[in-house]
Amino acid sequence: MNDFKFDYYIVERKERRGHWPDDSSELEAFPQGEAGFPDTELVGAGPPELSVTRKQLTSEDVSALHASESKVPIIDMDVALIAPTSRSVEGAQVPDGLLADRVTYGVTMVGAQTSSYSGKGVRVAVLDTGIAEGFSAHQAFRGVSLVEDPQIFCSGDDRWDRDGHGTHCAGTIFGREVNGTRIGVAPGVTEVLIGKVLPGNGQSGSIEGILNGLNWAVANRARVISLSLGFDVVSFYKRLIDRPMHPNQAMAMTLFAYRNNMAMFDKLSGFISAFPDQRAALVVGAAGNESNKPNYQIGVSPPANAENFLSVSAVRPDKRLATFSNVGAHLAGPGVDIVSAALNGGLAVMSGTSMATPHVSGVACLWIEKTGLTDVRPYLQVESESLPEPDKAGVRWGLARAPQQP
């Protein structure tokens, strides 16, 4: 394994005290390892406290970084959409049972329709497949403004959503009424950041895209960042085989990369959450759809399992865990037969932890509006609703619930 060098992304947090200068700086000179490093290419820059550079490193080089308190080496793995377990055909009729009293059942389940809060003043970033082209004309996004034009952090030059996944997630977080039906948990959100980190339609993204997307969102002061994606371990393994690499060595390297990235995303999540409150961000991630109850259950997939990210499992309309939902997440959100915005301007139905995650992102917006704090995890924990047995043990806290009275 040590005969190969791999692309790493080194994230560095720099301490700044007293003021917040506007300029960004590159990493300090990095000590040259025994094998030597190629020239550094700056591939992304956030606020002055966070920077990302790309280097080729061996495992020995990486070991030298593990003790650092300010630098995080993250190997370049494939990243994939946490694909919905089901989705409706574009333009299909939405069953009336999912739209009681002209409100989606998900909005009702988390208590958003009776909340005194709407997410007003909270800036949100959605890192996904983008948003529908001409979104401002979409009923779901009336009154929503982009802080910047949608940014591309994946292959291709099309900044708009051609898959529908990102548009659906955005609609659940901050969507307005569509044909008289409320779909959004936090419809008072008006400032959004849309980062296209996944091409969609079965194509993988990259760790580079996720890092630069997170960096960009933090730099633009997103208070909530919603992620419905996961590591594509199979694609990474196949890429090593194609180098070519012996299958045994490729498997060892895949396990090494997976373990390394889990540990390093823990550290990175600490960087993001430890910024001063107005620079910090709450990252909400999907737990994954790899379980198959009652046959087997799988724990939270990375990067949602990072120590300071908020992970989300999916429940059905009866508040039971979905058969596909990974377990052990902090919170659960509605994730089966979720009605939200479609690319064509109407509504679509999808299922998955990807659909549960934006419900929790929206609830977080409501709590941030109420408290003025970014790290609202203590409120989310205390106010969560226990799931019915036997699913109570499958989620650490419970079902996410919106704040009610001031």
C-alpha positions as CSV (number, residue, x, y, z in Angstrom):
1,M,0.0,0.0,0.0
2,N,2.9,2.4,0.7
3,D,4.1,2.1,-2.9
4,F,1.3,4.3,-4.0
5,K,0.6,8.0,-3.5
6,F,-3.0,9.3,-3.4
7,D,-4.6,12.6,-3.7
8,Y,-5.4,14.2,-0.3
9,Y,-7.1,17.4,0.6
10,I,-5.5,19.1,3.6
11,V,-7.9,21.3,5.5
12,E,-6.3,23.7,7.9
13,R,-7.9,25.8,10.5
14,K,-6.0,29.0,11.3
15,E,-6.6,30.9,14.5
16,R,-7.5,34.5,14.1
17,R,-8.1,36.8,17.0
18,G,-9.5,40.3,17.4
19,H,-10.9,40.8,13.9
20,W,-12.1,39.1,10.7
21,P,-10.0,40.2,7.8
22,D,-11.4,39.9,4.3
23,D,-8.4,38.3,2.7
24,S,-7.8,34.5,2.5
25,S,-4.3,32.9,2.7
26,E,-2.9,29.6,1.6
27,L,-1.5,27.0,3.9
28,E,1.8,27.6,5.6
29,A,4.7,25.8,4.0
30,F,4.2,22.2,4.6
31,P,7.2,20.1,5.7
32,Q,8.6,18.0,2.9
33,G,8.2,14.2,3.6
34,E,10.8,11.6,2.8
35,A,9.4,11.0,-0.6
36,G,8.9,14.7,-1.4
37,F,5.7,16.5,-2.3
38,P,4.7,17.9,-5.7
39,D,3.7,21.5,-6.1
40,T,0.7,22.5,-4.1
41,E,-2.4,23.5,-6.0
42,L,-4.9,25.7,-4.2
43,V,-8.4,24.2,-5.0
44,G,-10.6,26.1,-2.6
45,A,-10.5,28.8,0.0
46,G,-13.0,29.7,2.7
47,P,-12.9,32.4,5.4
48,P,-9.5,33.2,6.8
49,E,-9.8,30.4,9.3
50,L,-10.2,27.6,6.9
51,S,-8.2,26.7,3.8
52,V,-8.0,23.6,1.5
53,T,-5.1,22.4,-0.5
54,R,-4.4,19.3,-2.6
55,K,-1.3,17.2,-2.2
56,Q,-0.2,13.7,-3.1
57,L,0.8,11.8,0.0
58,T,1.8,8.3,1.0
59,S,0.4,6.7,4.1
60,E,3.6,7.6,6.0
61,D,3.1,11.2,5.1
62,V,-0.4,11.1,6.4
63,S,0.7,9.5,9.7
64,A,2.9,12.6,10.3
65,L,-0.3,14.8,10.1
66,H,-2.4,12.8,12.4
67,A,-1.0,14.5,15.5
68,S,-1.7,17.9,14.2
69,E,-4.4,20.0,15.9
70,S,-4.9,22.3,13.0
71,K,-4.5,20.2,9.8
72,V,-6.8,17.4,8.5
73,P,-5.7,15.1,5.6
74,I,-8.7,13.6,3.8
75,I,-8.2,11.1,1.0
76,D,-10.0,11.7,-2.3
77,M,-12.8,9.1,-2.3
78,D,-15.9,8.9,-4.5
79,V,-19.0,10.5,-3.1
80,A,-22.5,9.4,-4.2
81,L,-26.1,10.6,-3.9
82,I,-28.0,8.7,-1.2
83,A,-30.5,7.7,-3.8
84,P,-34.2,7.7,-2.9
85,T,-35.5,4.2,-2.3
86,S,-38.5,5.3,-4.4
87,R,-39.6,8.3,-6.4
88,S,-42.7,9.2,-8.4
89,V,-42.8,9.7,-12.1
90,E,-42.5,13.4,-13.1
91,G,-46.0,14.9,-13.2
92,A,-47.7,12.0,-11.5
93,Q,-50.7,12.7,-9.3
94,V,-49.8,13.0,-5.6
95,P,-52.0,10.7,-3.4
96,D,-54.4,12.8,-1.3
97,G,-53.5,10.9,1.9
98,L,-50.1,12.5,1.9
99,L,-51.6,16.1,1.9
100,A,-54.0,16.3,4.9
101,D,-55.4,19.8,5.3
102,R,-53.2,21.0,2.5
103,V,-50.0,20.4,4.5
104,T,-47.6,17.6,3.8
105,Y,-47.6,15.0,6.6
106,G,-43.9,15.6,7.2
107,V,-44.4,19.2,8.0
108,T,-47.2,18.2,10.4
109,M,-45.2,15.4,12.0
110,V,-42.3,17.7,13.1
111,G,-44.8,20.3,14.4
112,A,-43.8,23.0,11.9
113,Q,-47.3,23.9,11.0
114,T,-48.2,25.0,14.6
115,S,-44.8,26.7,15.3
116,S,-44.5,30.4,15.9
117,Y,-41.3,30.4,13.8
118,S,-40.6,30.2,10.1
119,G,-36.8,30.3,9.8
120,K,-36.8,34.0,9.1
121,G,-33.3,35.4,9.0
122,V,-31.5,32.0,8.8
123,R,-29.2,31.4,5.9
124,V,-29.2,27.8,4.5
125,A,-26.9,25.9,2.2
126,V,-28.0,22.8,0.3
127,L,-25.1,20.7,-1.1
128,D,-26.7,18.3,-3.4
129,T,-27.6,18.0,-7.2
130,G,-28.4,21.7,-7.5
131,I,-31.9,23.3,-7.8
132,A,-34.4,23.5,-10.7
133,E,-33.4,25.9,-13.5
134,G,-35.5,29.0,-13.4
135,F,-36.2,28.2,-9.7
136,S,-37.4,31.8,-9.0
137,A,-40.5,31.0,-11.2
138,H,-41.2,27.8,-9.3
139,Q,-44.1,28.1,-6.9
140,A,-42.1,26.5,-4.1
141,F,-39.3,29.1,-4.2
142,R,-41.2,32.4,-4.5
143,G,-39.4,35.0,-2.4
144,V,-36.2,33.0,-2.1
145,S,-33.0,34.7,-3.2
146,L,-29.6,33.1,-3.9
147,V,-26.8,34.7,-2.0
148,E,-24.6,33.7,-5.0
149,D,-25.3,32.0,-8.2
150,P,-25.4,28.2,-7.8
151,Q,-21.9,26.9,-7.6
152,I,-20.5,23.8,-9.2
153,F,-18.3,21.5,-7.2
154,C,-18.5,18.4,-9.4
155,S,-17.9,17.4,-13.0
156,G,-19.6,19.2,-15.8
157,D,-20.5,22.8,-16.3
158,D,-24.3,22.7,-15.8
159,R,-25.1,24.4,-12.5
160,W,-28.8,23.4,-12.5
161,D,-30.5,20.3,-11.1
162,R,-31.2,17.7,-13.8
163,D,-31.9,14.9,-11.3
164,G,-34.6,16.3,-9.1
165,H,-33.1,15.2,-5.8
166,G,-31.6,18.6,-4.8
167,T,-34.8,20.5,-5.7
168,H,-36.9,18.1,-3.7
169,C,-34.6,18.5,-0.6
170,A,-34.6,22.3,-1.0
171,G,-38.4,22.3,-1.1
172,T,-38.7,20.4,2.1
173,I,-36.4,22.8,3.9
174,F,-37.7,26.2,2.8
175,G,-40.4,25.6,0.1
176,R,-43.5,27.7,-0.1
177,E,-47.0,26.5,-1.0
178,V,-47.4,24.6,-4.3
179,N,-50.9,24.6,-5.6
180,G,-52.1,25.6,-2.2
181,T,-50.2,22.9,-0.3
182,R,-47.4,23.7,2.2
183,I,-44.3,21.6,1.6
184,G,-41.6,23.5,3.5
185,V,-40.7,23.2,7.2
186,A,-39.1,26.7,7.3
187,P,-40.8,28.8,4.6
188,G,-39.5,32.0,6.2
189,V,-36.0,31.3,4.9
190,T,-35.2,33.8,2.2
191,E,-31.4,33.6,1.7
192,V,-30.0,30.3,0.4
193,L,-26.8,28.9,-1.0
194,I,-27.0,26.1,-3.6
195,G,-23.9,24.0,-4.2
196,K,-24.0,21.3,-6.9
197,V,-21.7,18.7,-5.4
198,L,-23.3,15.7,-7.3
199,P,-24.0,15.5,-11.0
200,G,-27.0,13.2,-10.3
201,N,-28.3,10.5,-12.6
202,G,-26.0,7.9,-11.0
203,Q,-22.8,9.8,-11.4
204,S,-20.4,10.1,-8.4
205,G,-19.0,13.3,-6.9
206,S,-15.8,13.6,-5.0
207,I,-14.4,14.5,-1.6
208,E,-12.9,17.6,-3.2
209,G,-16.4,18.7,-4.1
210,I,-17.7,18.2,-0.6
211,L,-14.8,20.0,1.0
212,N,-15.0,22.9,-1.3
213,G,-18.7,23.0,-1.0
214,L,-18.5,23.0,2.8
215,N,-15.8,25.6,2.7
216,W,-17.9,27.8,0.4
217,A,-21.0,27.5,2.5
218,V,-19.1,28.4,5.7
219,A,-17.4,31.3,4.0
220,N,-20.8,32.6,3.0
221,R,-22.1,32.3,6.6
222,A,-24.6,29.5,6.2
223,R,-26.1,28.7,9.6
224,V,-27.4,25.3,8.4
225,I,-25.8,23.1,5.8
226,S,-27.9,20.1,4.5
227,L,-26.1,17.0,3.1
228,S,-27.9,14.0,1.6
229,L,-24.9,12.1,0.3
230,G,-22.4,9.4,1.3
231,F,-19.1,7.8,0.4
232,D,-19.2,5.6,-2.7
233,V,-16.9,2.8,-1.4
234,V,-17.6,0.5,-4.4
235,S,-16.7,3.1,-7.0
236,F,-13.5,3.9,-5.1
237,Y,-12.5,0.2,-5.0
238,K,-13.2,-0.2,-8.7
239,R,-11.1,2.9,-9.4
240,L,-8.1,1.3,-7.6
241,I,-8.5,-1.9,-9.6
242,D,-8.4,0.1,-12.8
243,R,-5.0,1.8,-11.8
244,P,-4.2,-1.3,-11.9
245,M,-3.8,-2.5,-8.4
246,H,-4.0,-6.1,-7.0
247,P,-7.5,-6.8,-5.6
248,N,-6.1,-7.5,-2.1
249,Q,-4.1,-4.3,-2.1
250,A,-7.1,-2.4,-3.5
251,M,-9.3,-3.8,-0.7
252,A,-6.7,-2.9,2.0
253,M,-6.4,0.7,0.5
254,T,-10.2,1.0,0.4
255,L,-10.5,0.1,4.1
256,F,-7.6,2.4,5.0
257,A,-9.2,5.3,3.1
258,Y,-12.6,4.6,4.6
259,R,-11.2,4.5,8.2
260,N,-9.0,7.5,7.6
261,N,-11.9,9.6,6.2
262,M,-14.2,8.7,9.1
263,A,-11.6,9.9,11.6
264,M,-10.7,13.0,9.6
265,F,-14.3,14.1,9.0
266,D,-14.7,13.9,12.8
267,K,-11.9,16.4,13.1
268,L,-13.2,18.6,10.2
269,S,-16.7,18.7,11.8
270,G,-15.0,20.0,14.9
271,F,-13.4,22.8,12.9
272,I,-16.7,23.9,11.5
273,S,-18.7,23.8,14.7
274,A,-16.0,25.5,16.7
275,F,-16.0,28.8,14.8
276,P,-17.5,31.8,16.7
277,D,-21.2,31.5,16.5
278,Q,-21.9,33.8,13.6
279,R,-19.3,31.9,11.6
280,A,-20.2,28.4,12.7
281,A,-22.6,26.1,10.8
282,L,-24.7,23.2,11.8
283,V,-24.2,20.4,9.3
284,V,-27.1,18.0,8.9
285,G,-26.4,14.7,7.1
286,A,-28.4,11.6,5.9
287,A,-27.8,8.4,7.8
288,G,-28.1,6.2,4.7
289,N,-30.5,3.7,3.1
290,E,-28.4,0.5,3.4
291,S,-30.5,-1.3,6.0
292,N,-33.0,-4.0,5.2
293,K,-35.2,-4.6,8.2
294,P,-35.9,-7.1,9.6
295,N,-33.0,-8.9,7.9
296,Y,-30.3,-6.5,9.0
297,Q,-29.6,-3.0,10.2
298,I,-26.6,-0.8,9.4
299,G,-25.2,2.1,11.4
300,V,-24.9,5.7,10.2
301,S,-22.8,6.1,7.1
302,P,-20.1,8.7,6.6
303,P,-19.9,11.6,6.4
304,A,-23.1,12.0,8.5
305,N,-21.4,10.0,11.3
306,A,-18.8,12.7,11.9
307,E,-18.7,13.6,15.5
308,N,-20.1,17.1,15.2
309,F,-22.5,16.6,12.3
310,L,-26.1,16.0,13.0
311,S,-27.2,12.6,11.6
312,V,-30.8,11.8,10.5
313,S,-32.7,8.5,10.1
314,A,-36.1,8.1,8.3
315,V,-39.5,7.2,9.8
316,R,-42.8,6.3,8.1
317,P,-46.1,8.2,8.6
318,D,-46.7,6.0,11.7
319,K,-43.4,7.2,13.2
320,R,-41.8,3.7,12.9
321,L,-38.3,3.5,11.4
322,A,-38.3,2.9,7.7
323,T,-37.1,-0.6,6.7
324,F,-34.3,0.9,4.6
325,S,-33.1,3.5,7.2
326,N,-29.7,3.2,8.8
327,V,-29.9,3.3,12.6
328,G,-28.0,5.1,15.4
329,A,-28.6,8.6,14.1
330,H,-29.1,11.6,16.4
331,L,-32.6,12.3,15.2
332,A,-35.3,10.9,12.9
333,G,-37.4,12.8,10.4
334,P,-40.2,11.9,8.0
335,G,-38.7,10.0,5.1
336,V,-41.3,7.8,3.4
337,D,-43.5,9.1,0.7
338,I,-42.4,12.7,1.1
339,V,-44.1,15.3,-1.1
340,S,-41.9,18.2,-2.2
341,A,-40.9,20.3,-5.1
342,A,-40.4,18.7,-8.6
343,L,-38.3,19.9,-11.4
344,N,-41.3,20.7,-13.6
345,G,-42.7,23.2,-11.1
346,G,-45.1,20.8,-9.5
347,L,-44.8,18.2,-6.8
348,A,-43.0,14.8,-6.6
349,V,-42.9,12.0,-4.0
350,M,-39.7,10.4,-2.8
351,S,-38.5,8.2,0.0
352,G,-35.2,7.9,1.8
353,T,-33.1,9.4,4.6
354,S,-32.3,12.0,2.0
355,M,-35.9,13.2,2.4
356,A,-35.7,13.0,6.2
357,T,-32.6,15.1,6.4
358,P,-34.2,18.4,5.0
359,H,-37.0,18.0,7.5
360,V,-34.5,18.2,10.3
361,S,-32.5,21.0,8.6
362,G,-35.8,23.0,8.5
363,V,-36.5,22.3,12.1
364,A,-32.9,23.4,13.0
365,C,-33.7,26.7,11.2
366,L,-36.7,27.3,13.4
367,W,-34.7,26.6,16.5
368,I,-31.9,29.0,15.3
369,E,-34.5,31.7,14.8
370,K,-35.9,31.2,18.2
371,T,-32.6,31.0,20.1
372,G,-30.3,33.1,18.0
373,L,-27.7,30.3,18.4
374,T,-26.2,28.1,15.7
375,D,-25.5,25.0,17.7
376,V,-29.1,24.1,18.6
377,R,-28.3,20.5,19.1
378,P,-29.1,20.6,22.9
379,Y,-32.6,22.0,22.1
380,L,-33.2,19.4,19.4
381,Q,-32.2,16.7,21.8
382,V,-34.3,17.9,24.7
383,E,-37.4,18.6,22.6
384,S,-37.3,15.5,20.5
385,E,-40.1,13.0,20.6
386,S,-39.3,9.4,21.5
387,L,-40.1,6.9,18.8
388,P,-42.5,4.0,19.6
389,E,-41.1,0.7,20.7
390,P,-39.2,-1.2,19.4
391,D,-37.7,1.6,17.3
392,K,-36.9,3.8,20.2
393,A,-33.5,2.3,20.5
394,G,-32.8,2.8,16.8
395,V,-32.4,6.6,17.2
396,R,-30.3,8.3,19.8
397,W,-32.6,11.2,20.6
398,G,-35.9,10.8,18.8
399,L,-38.1,12.5,16.2
400,A,-37.1,16.1,15.5
401,R,-39.7,18.6,16.8
402,A,-40.1,22.3,16.0
403,P,-40.3,25.0,18.7
404,Q,-43.8,26.1,19.4
405,Q,-44.6,29.2,21.4
406,P,-42.0,32.0,21.9
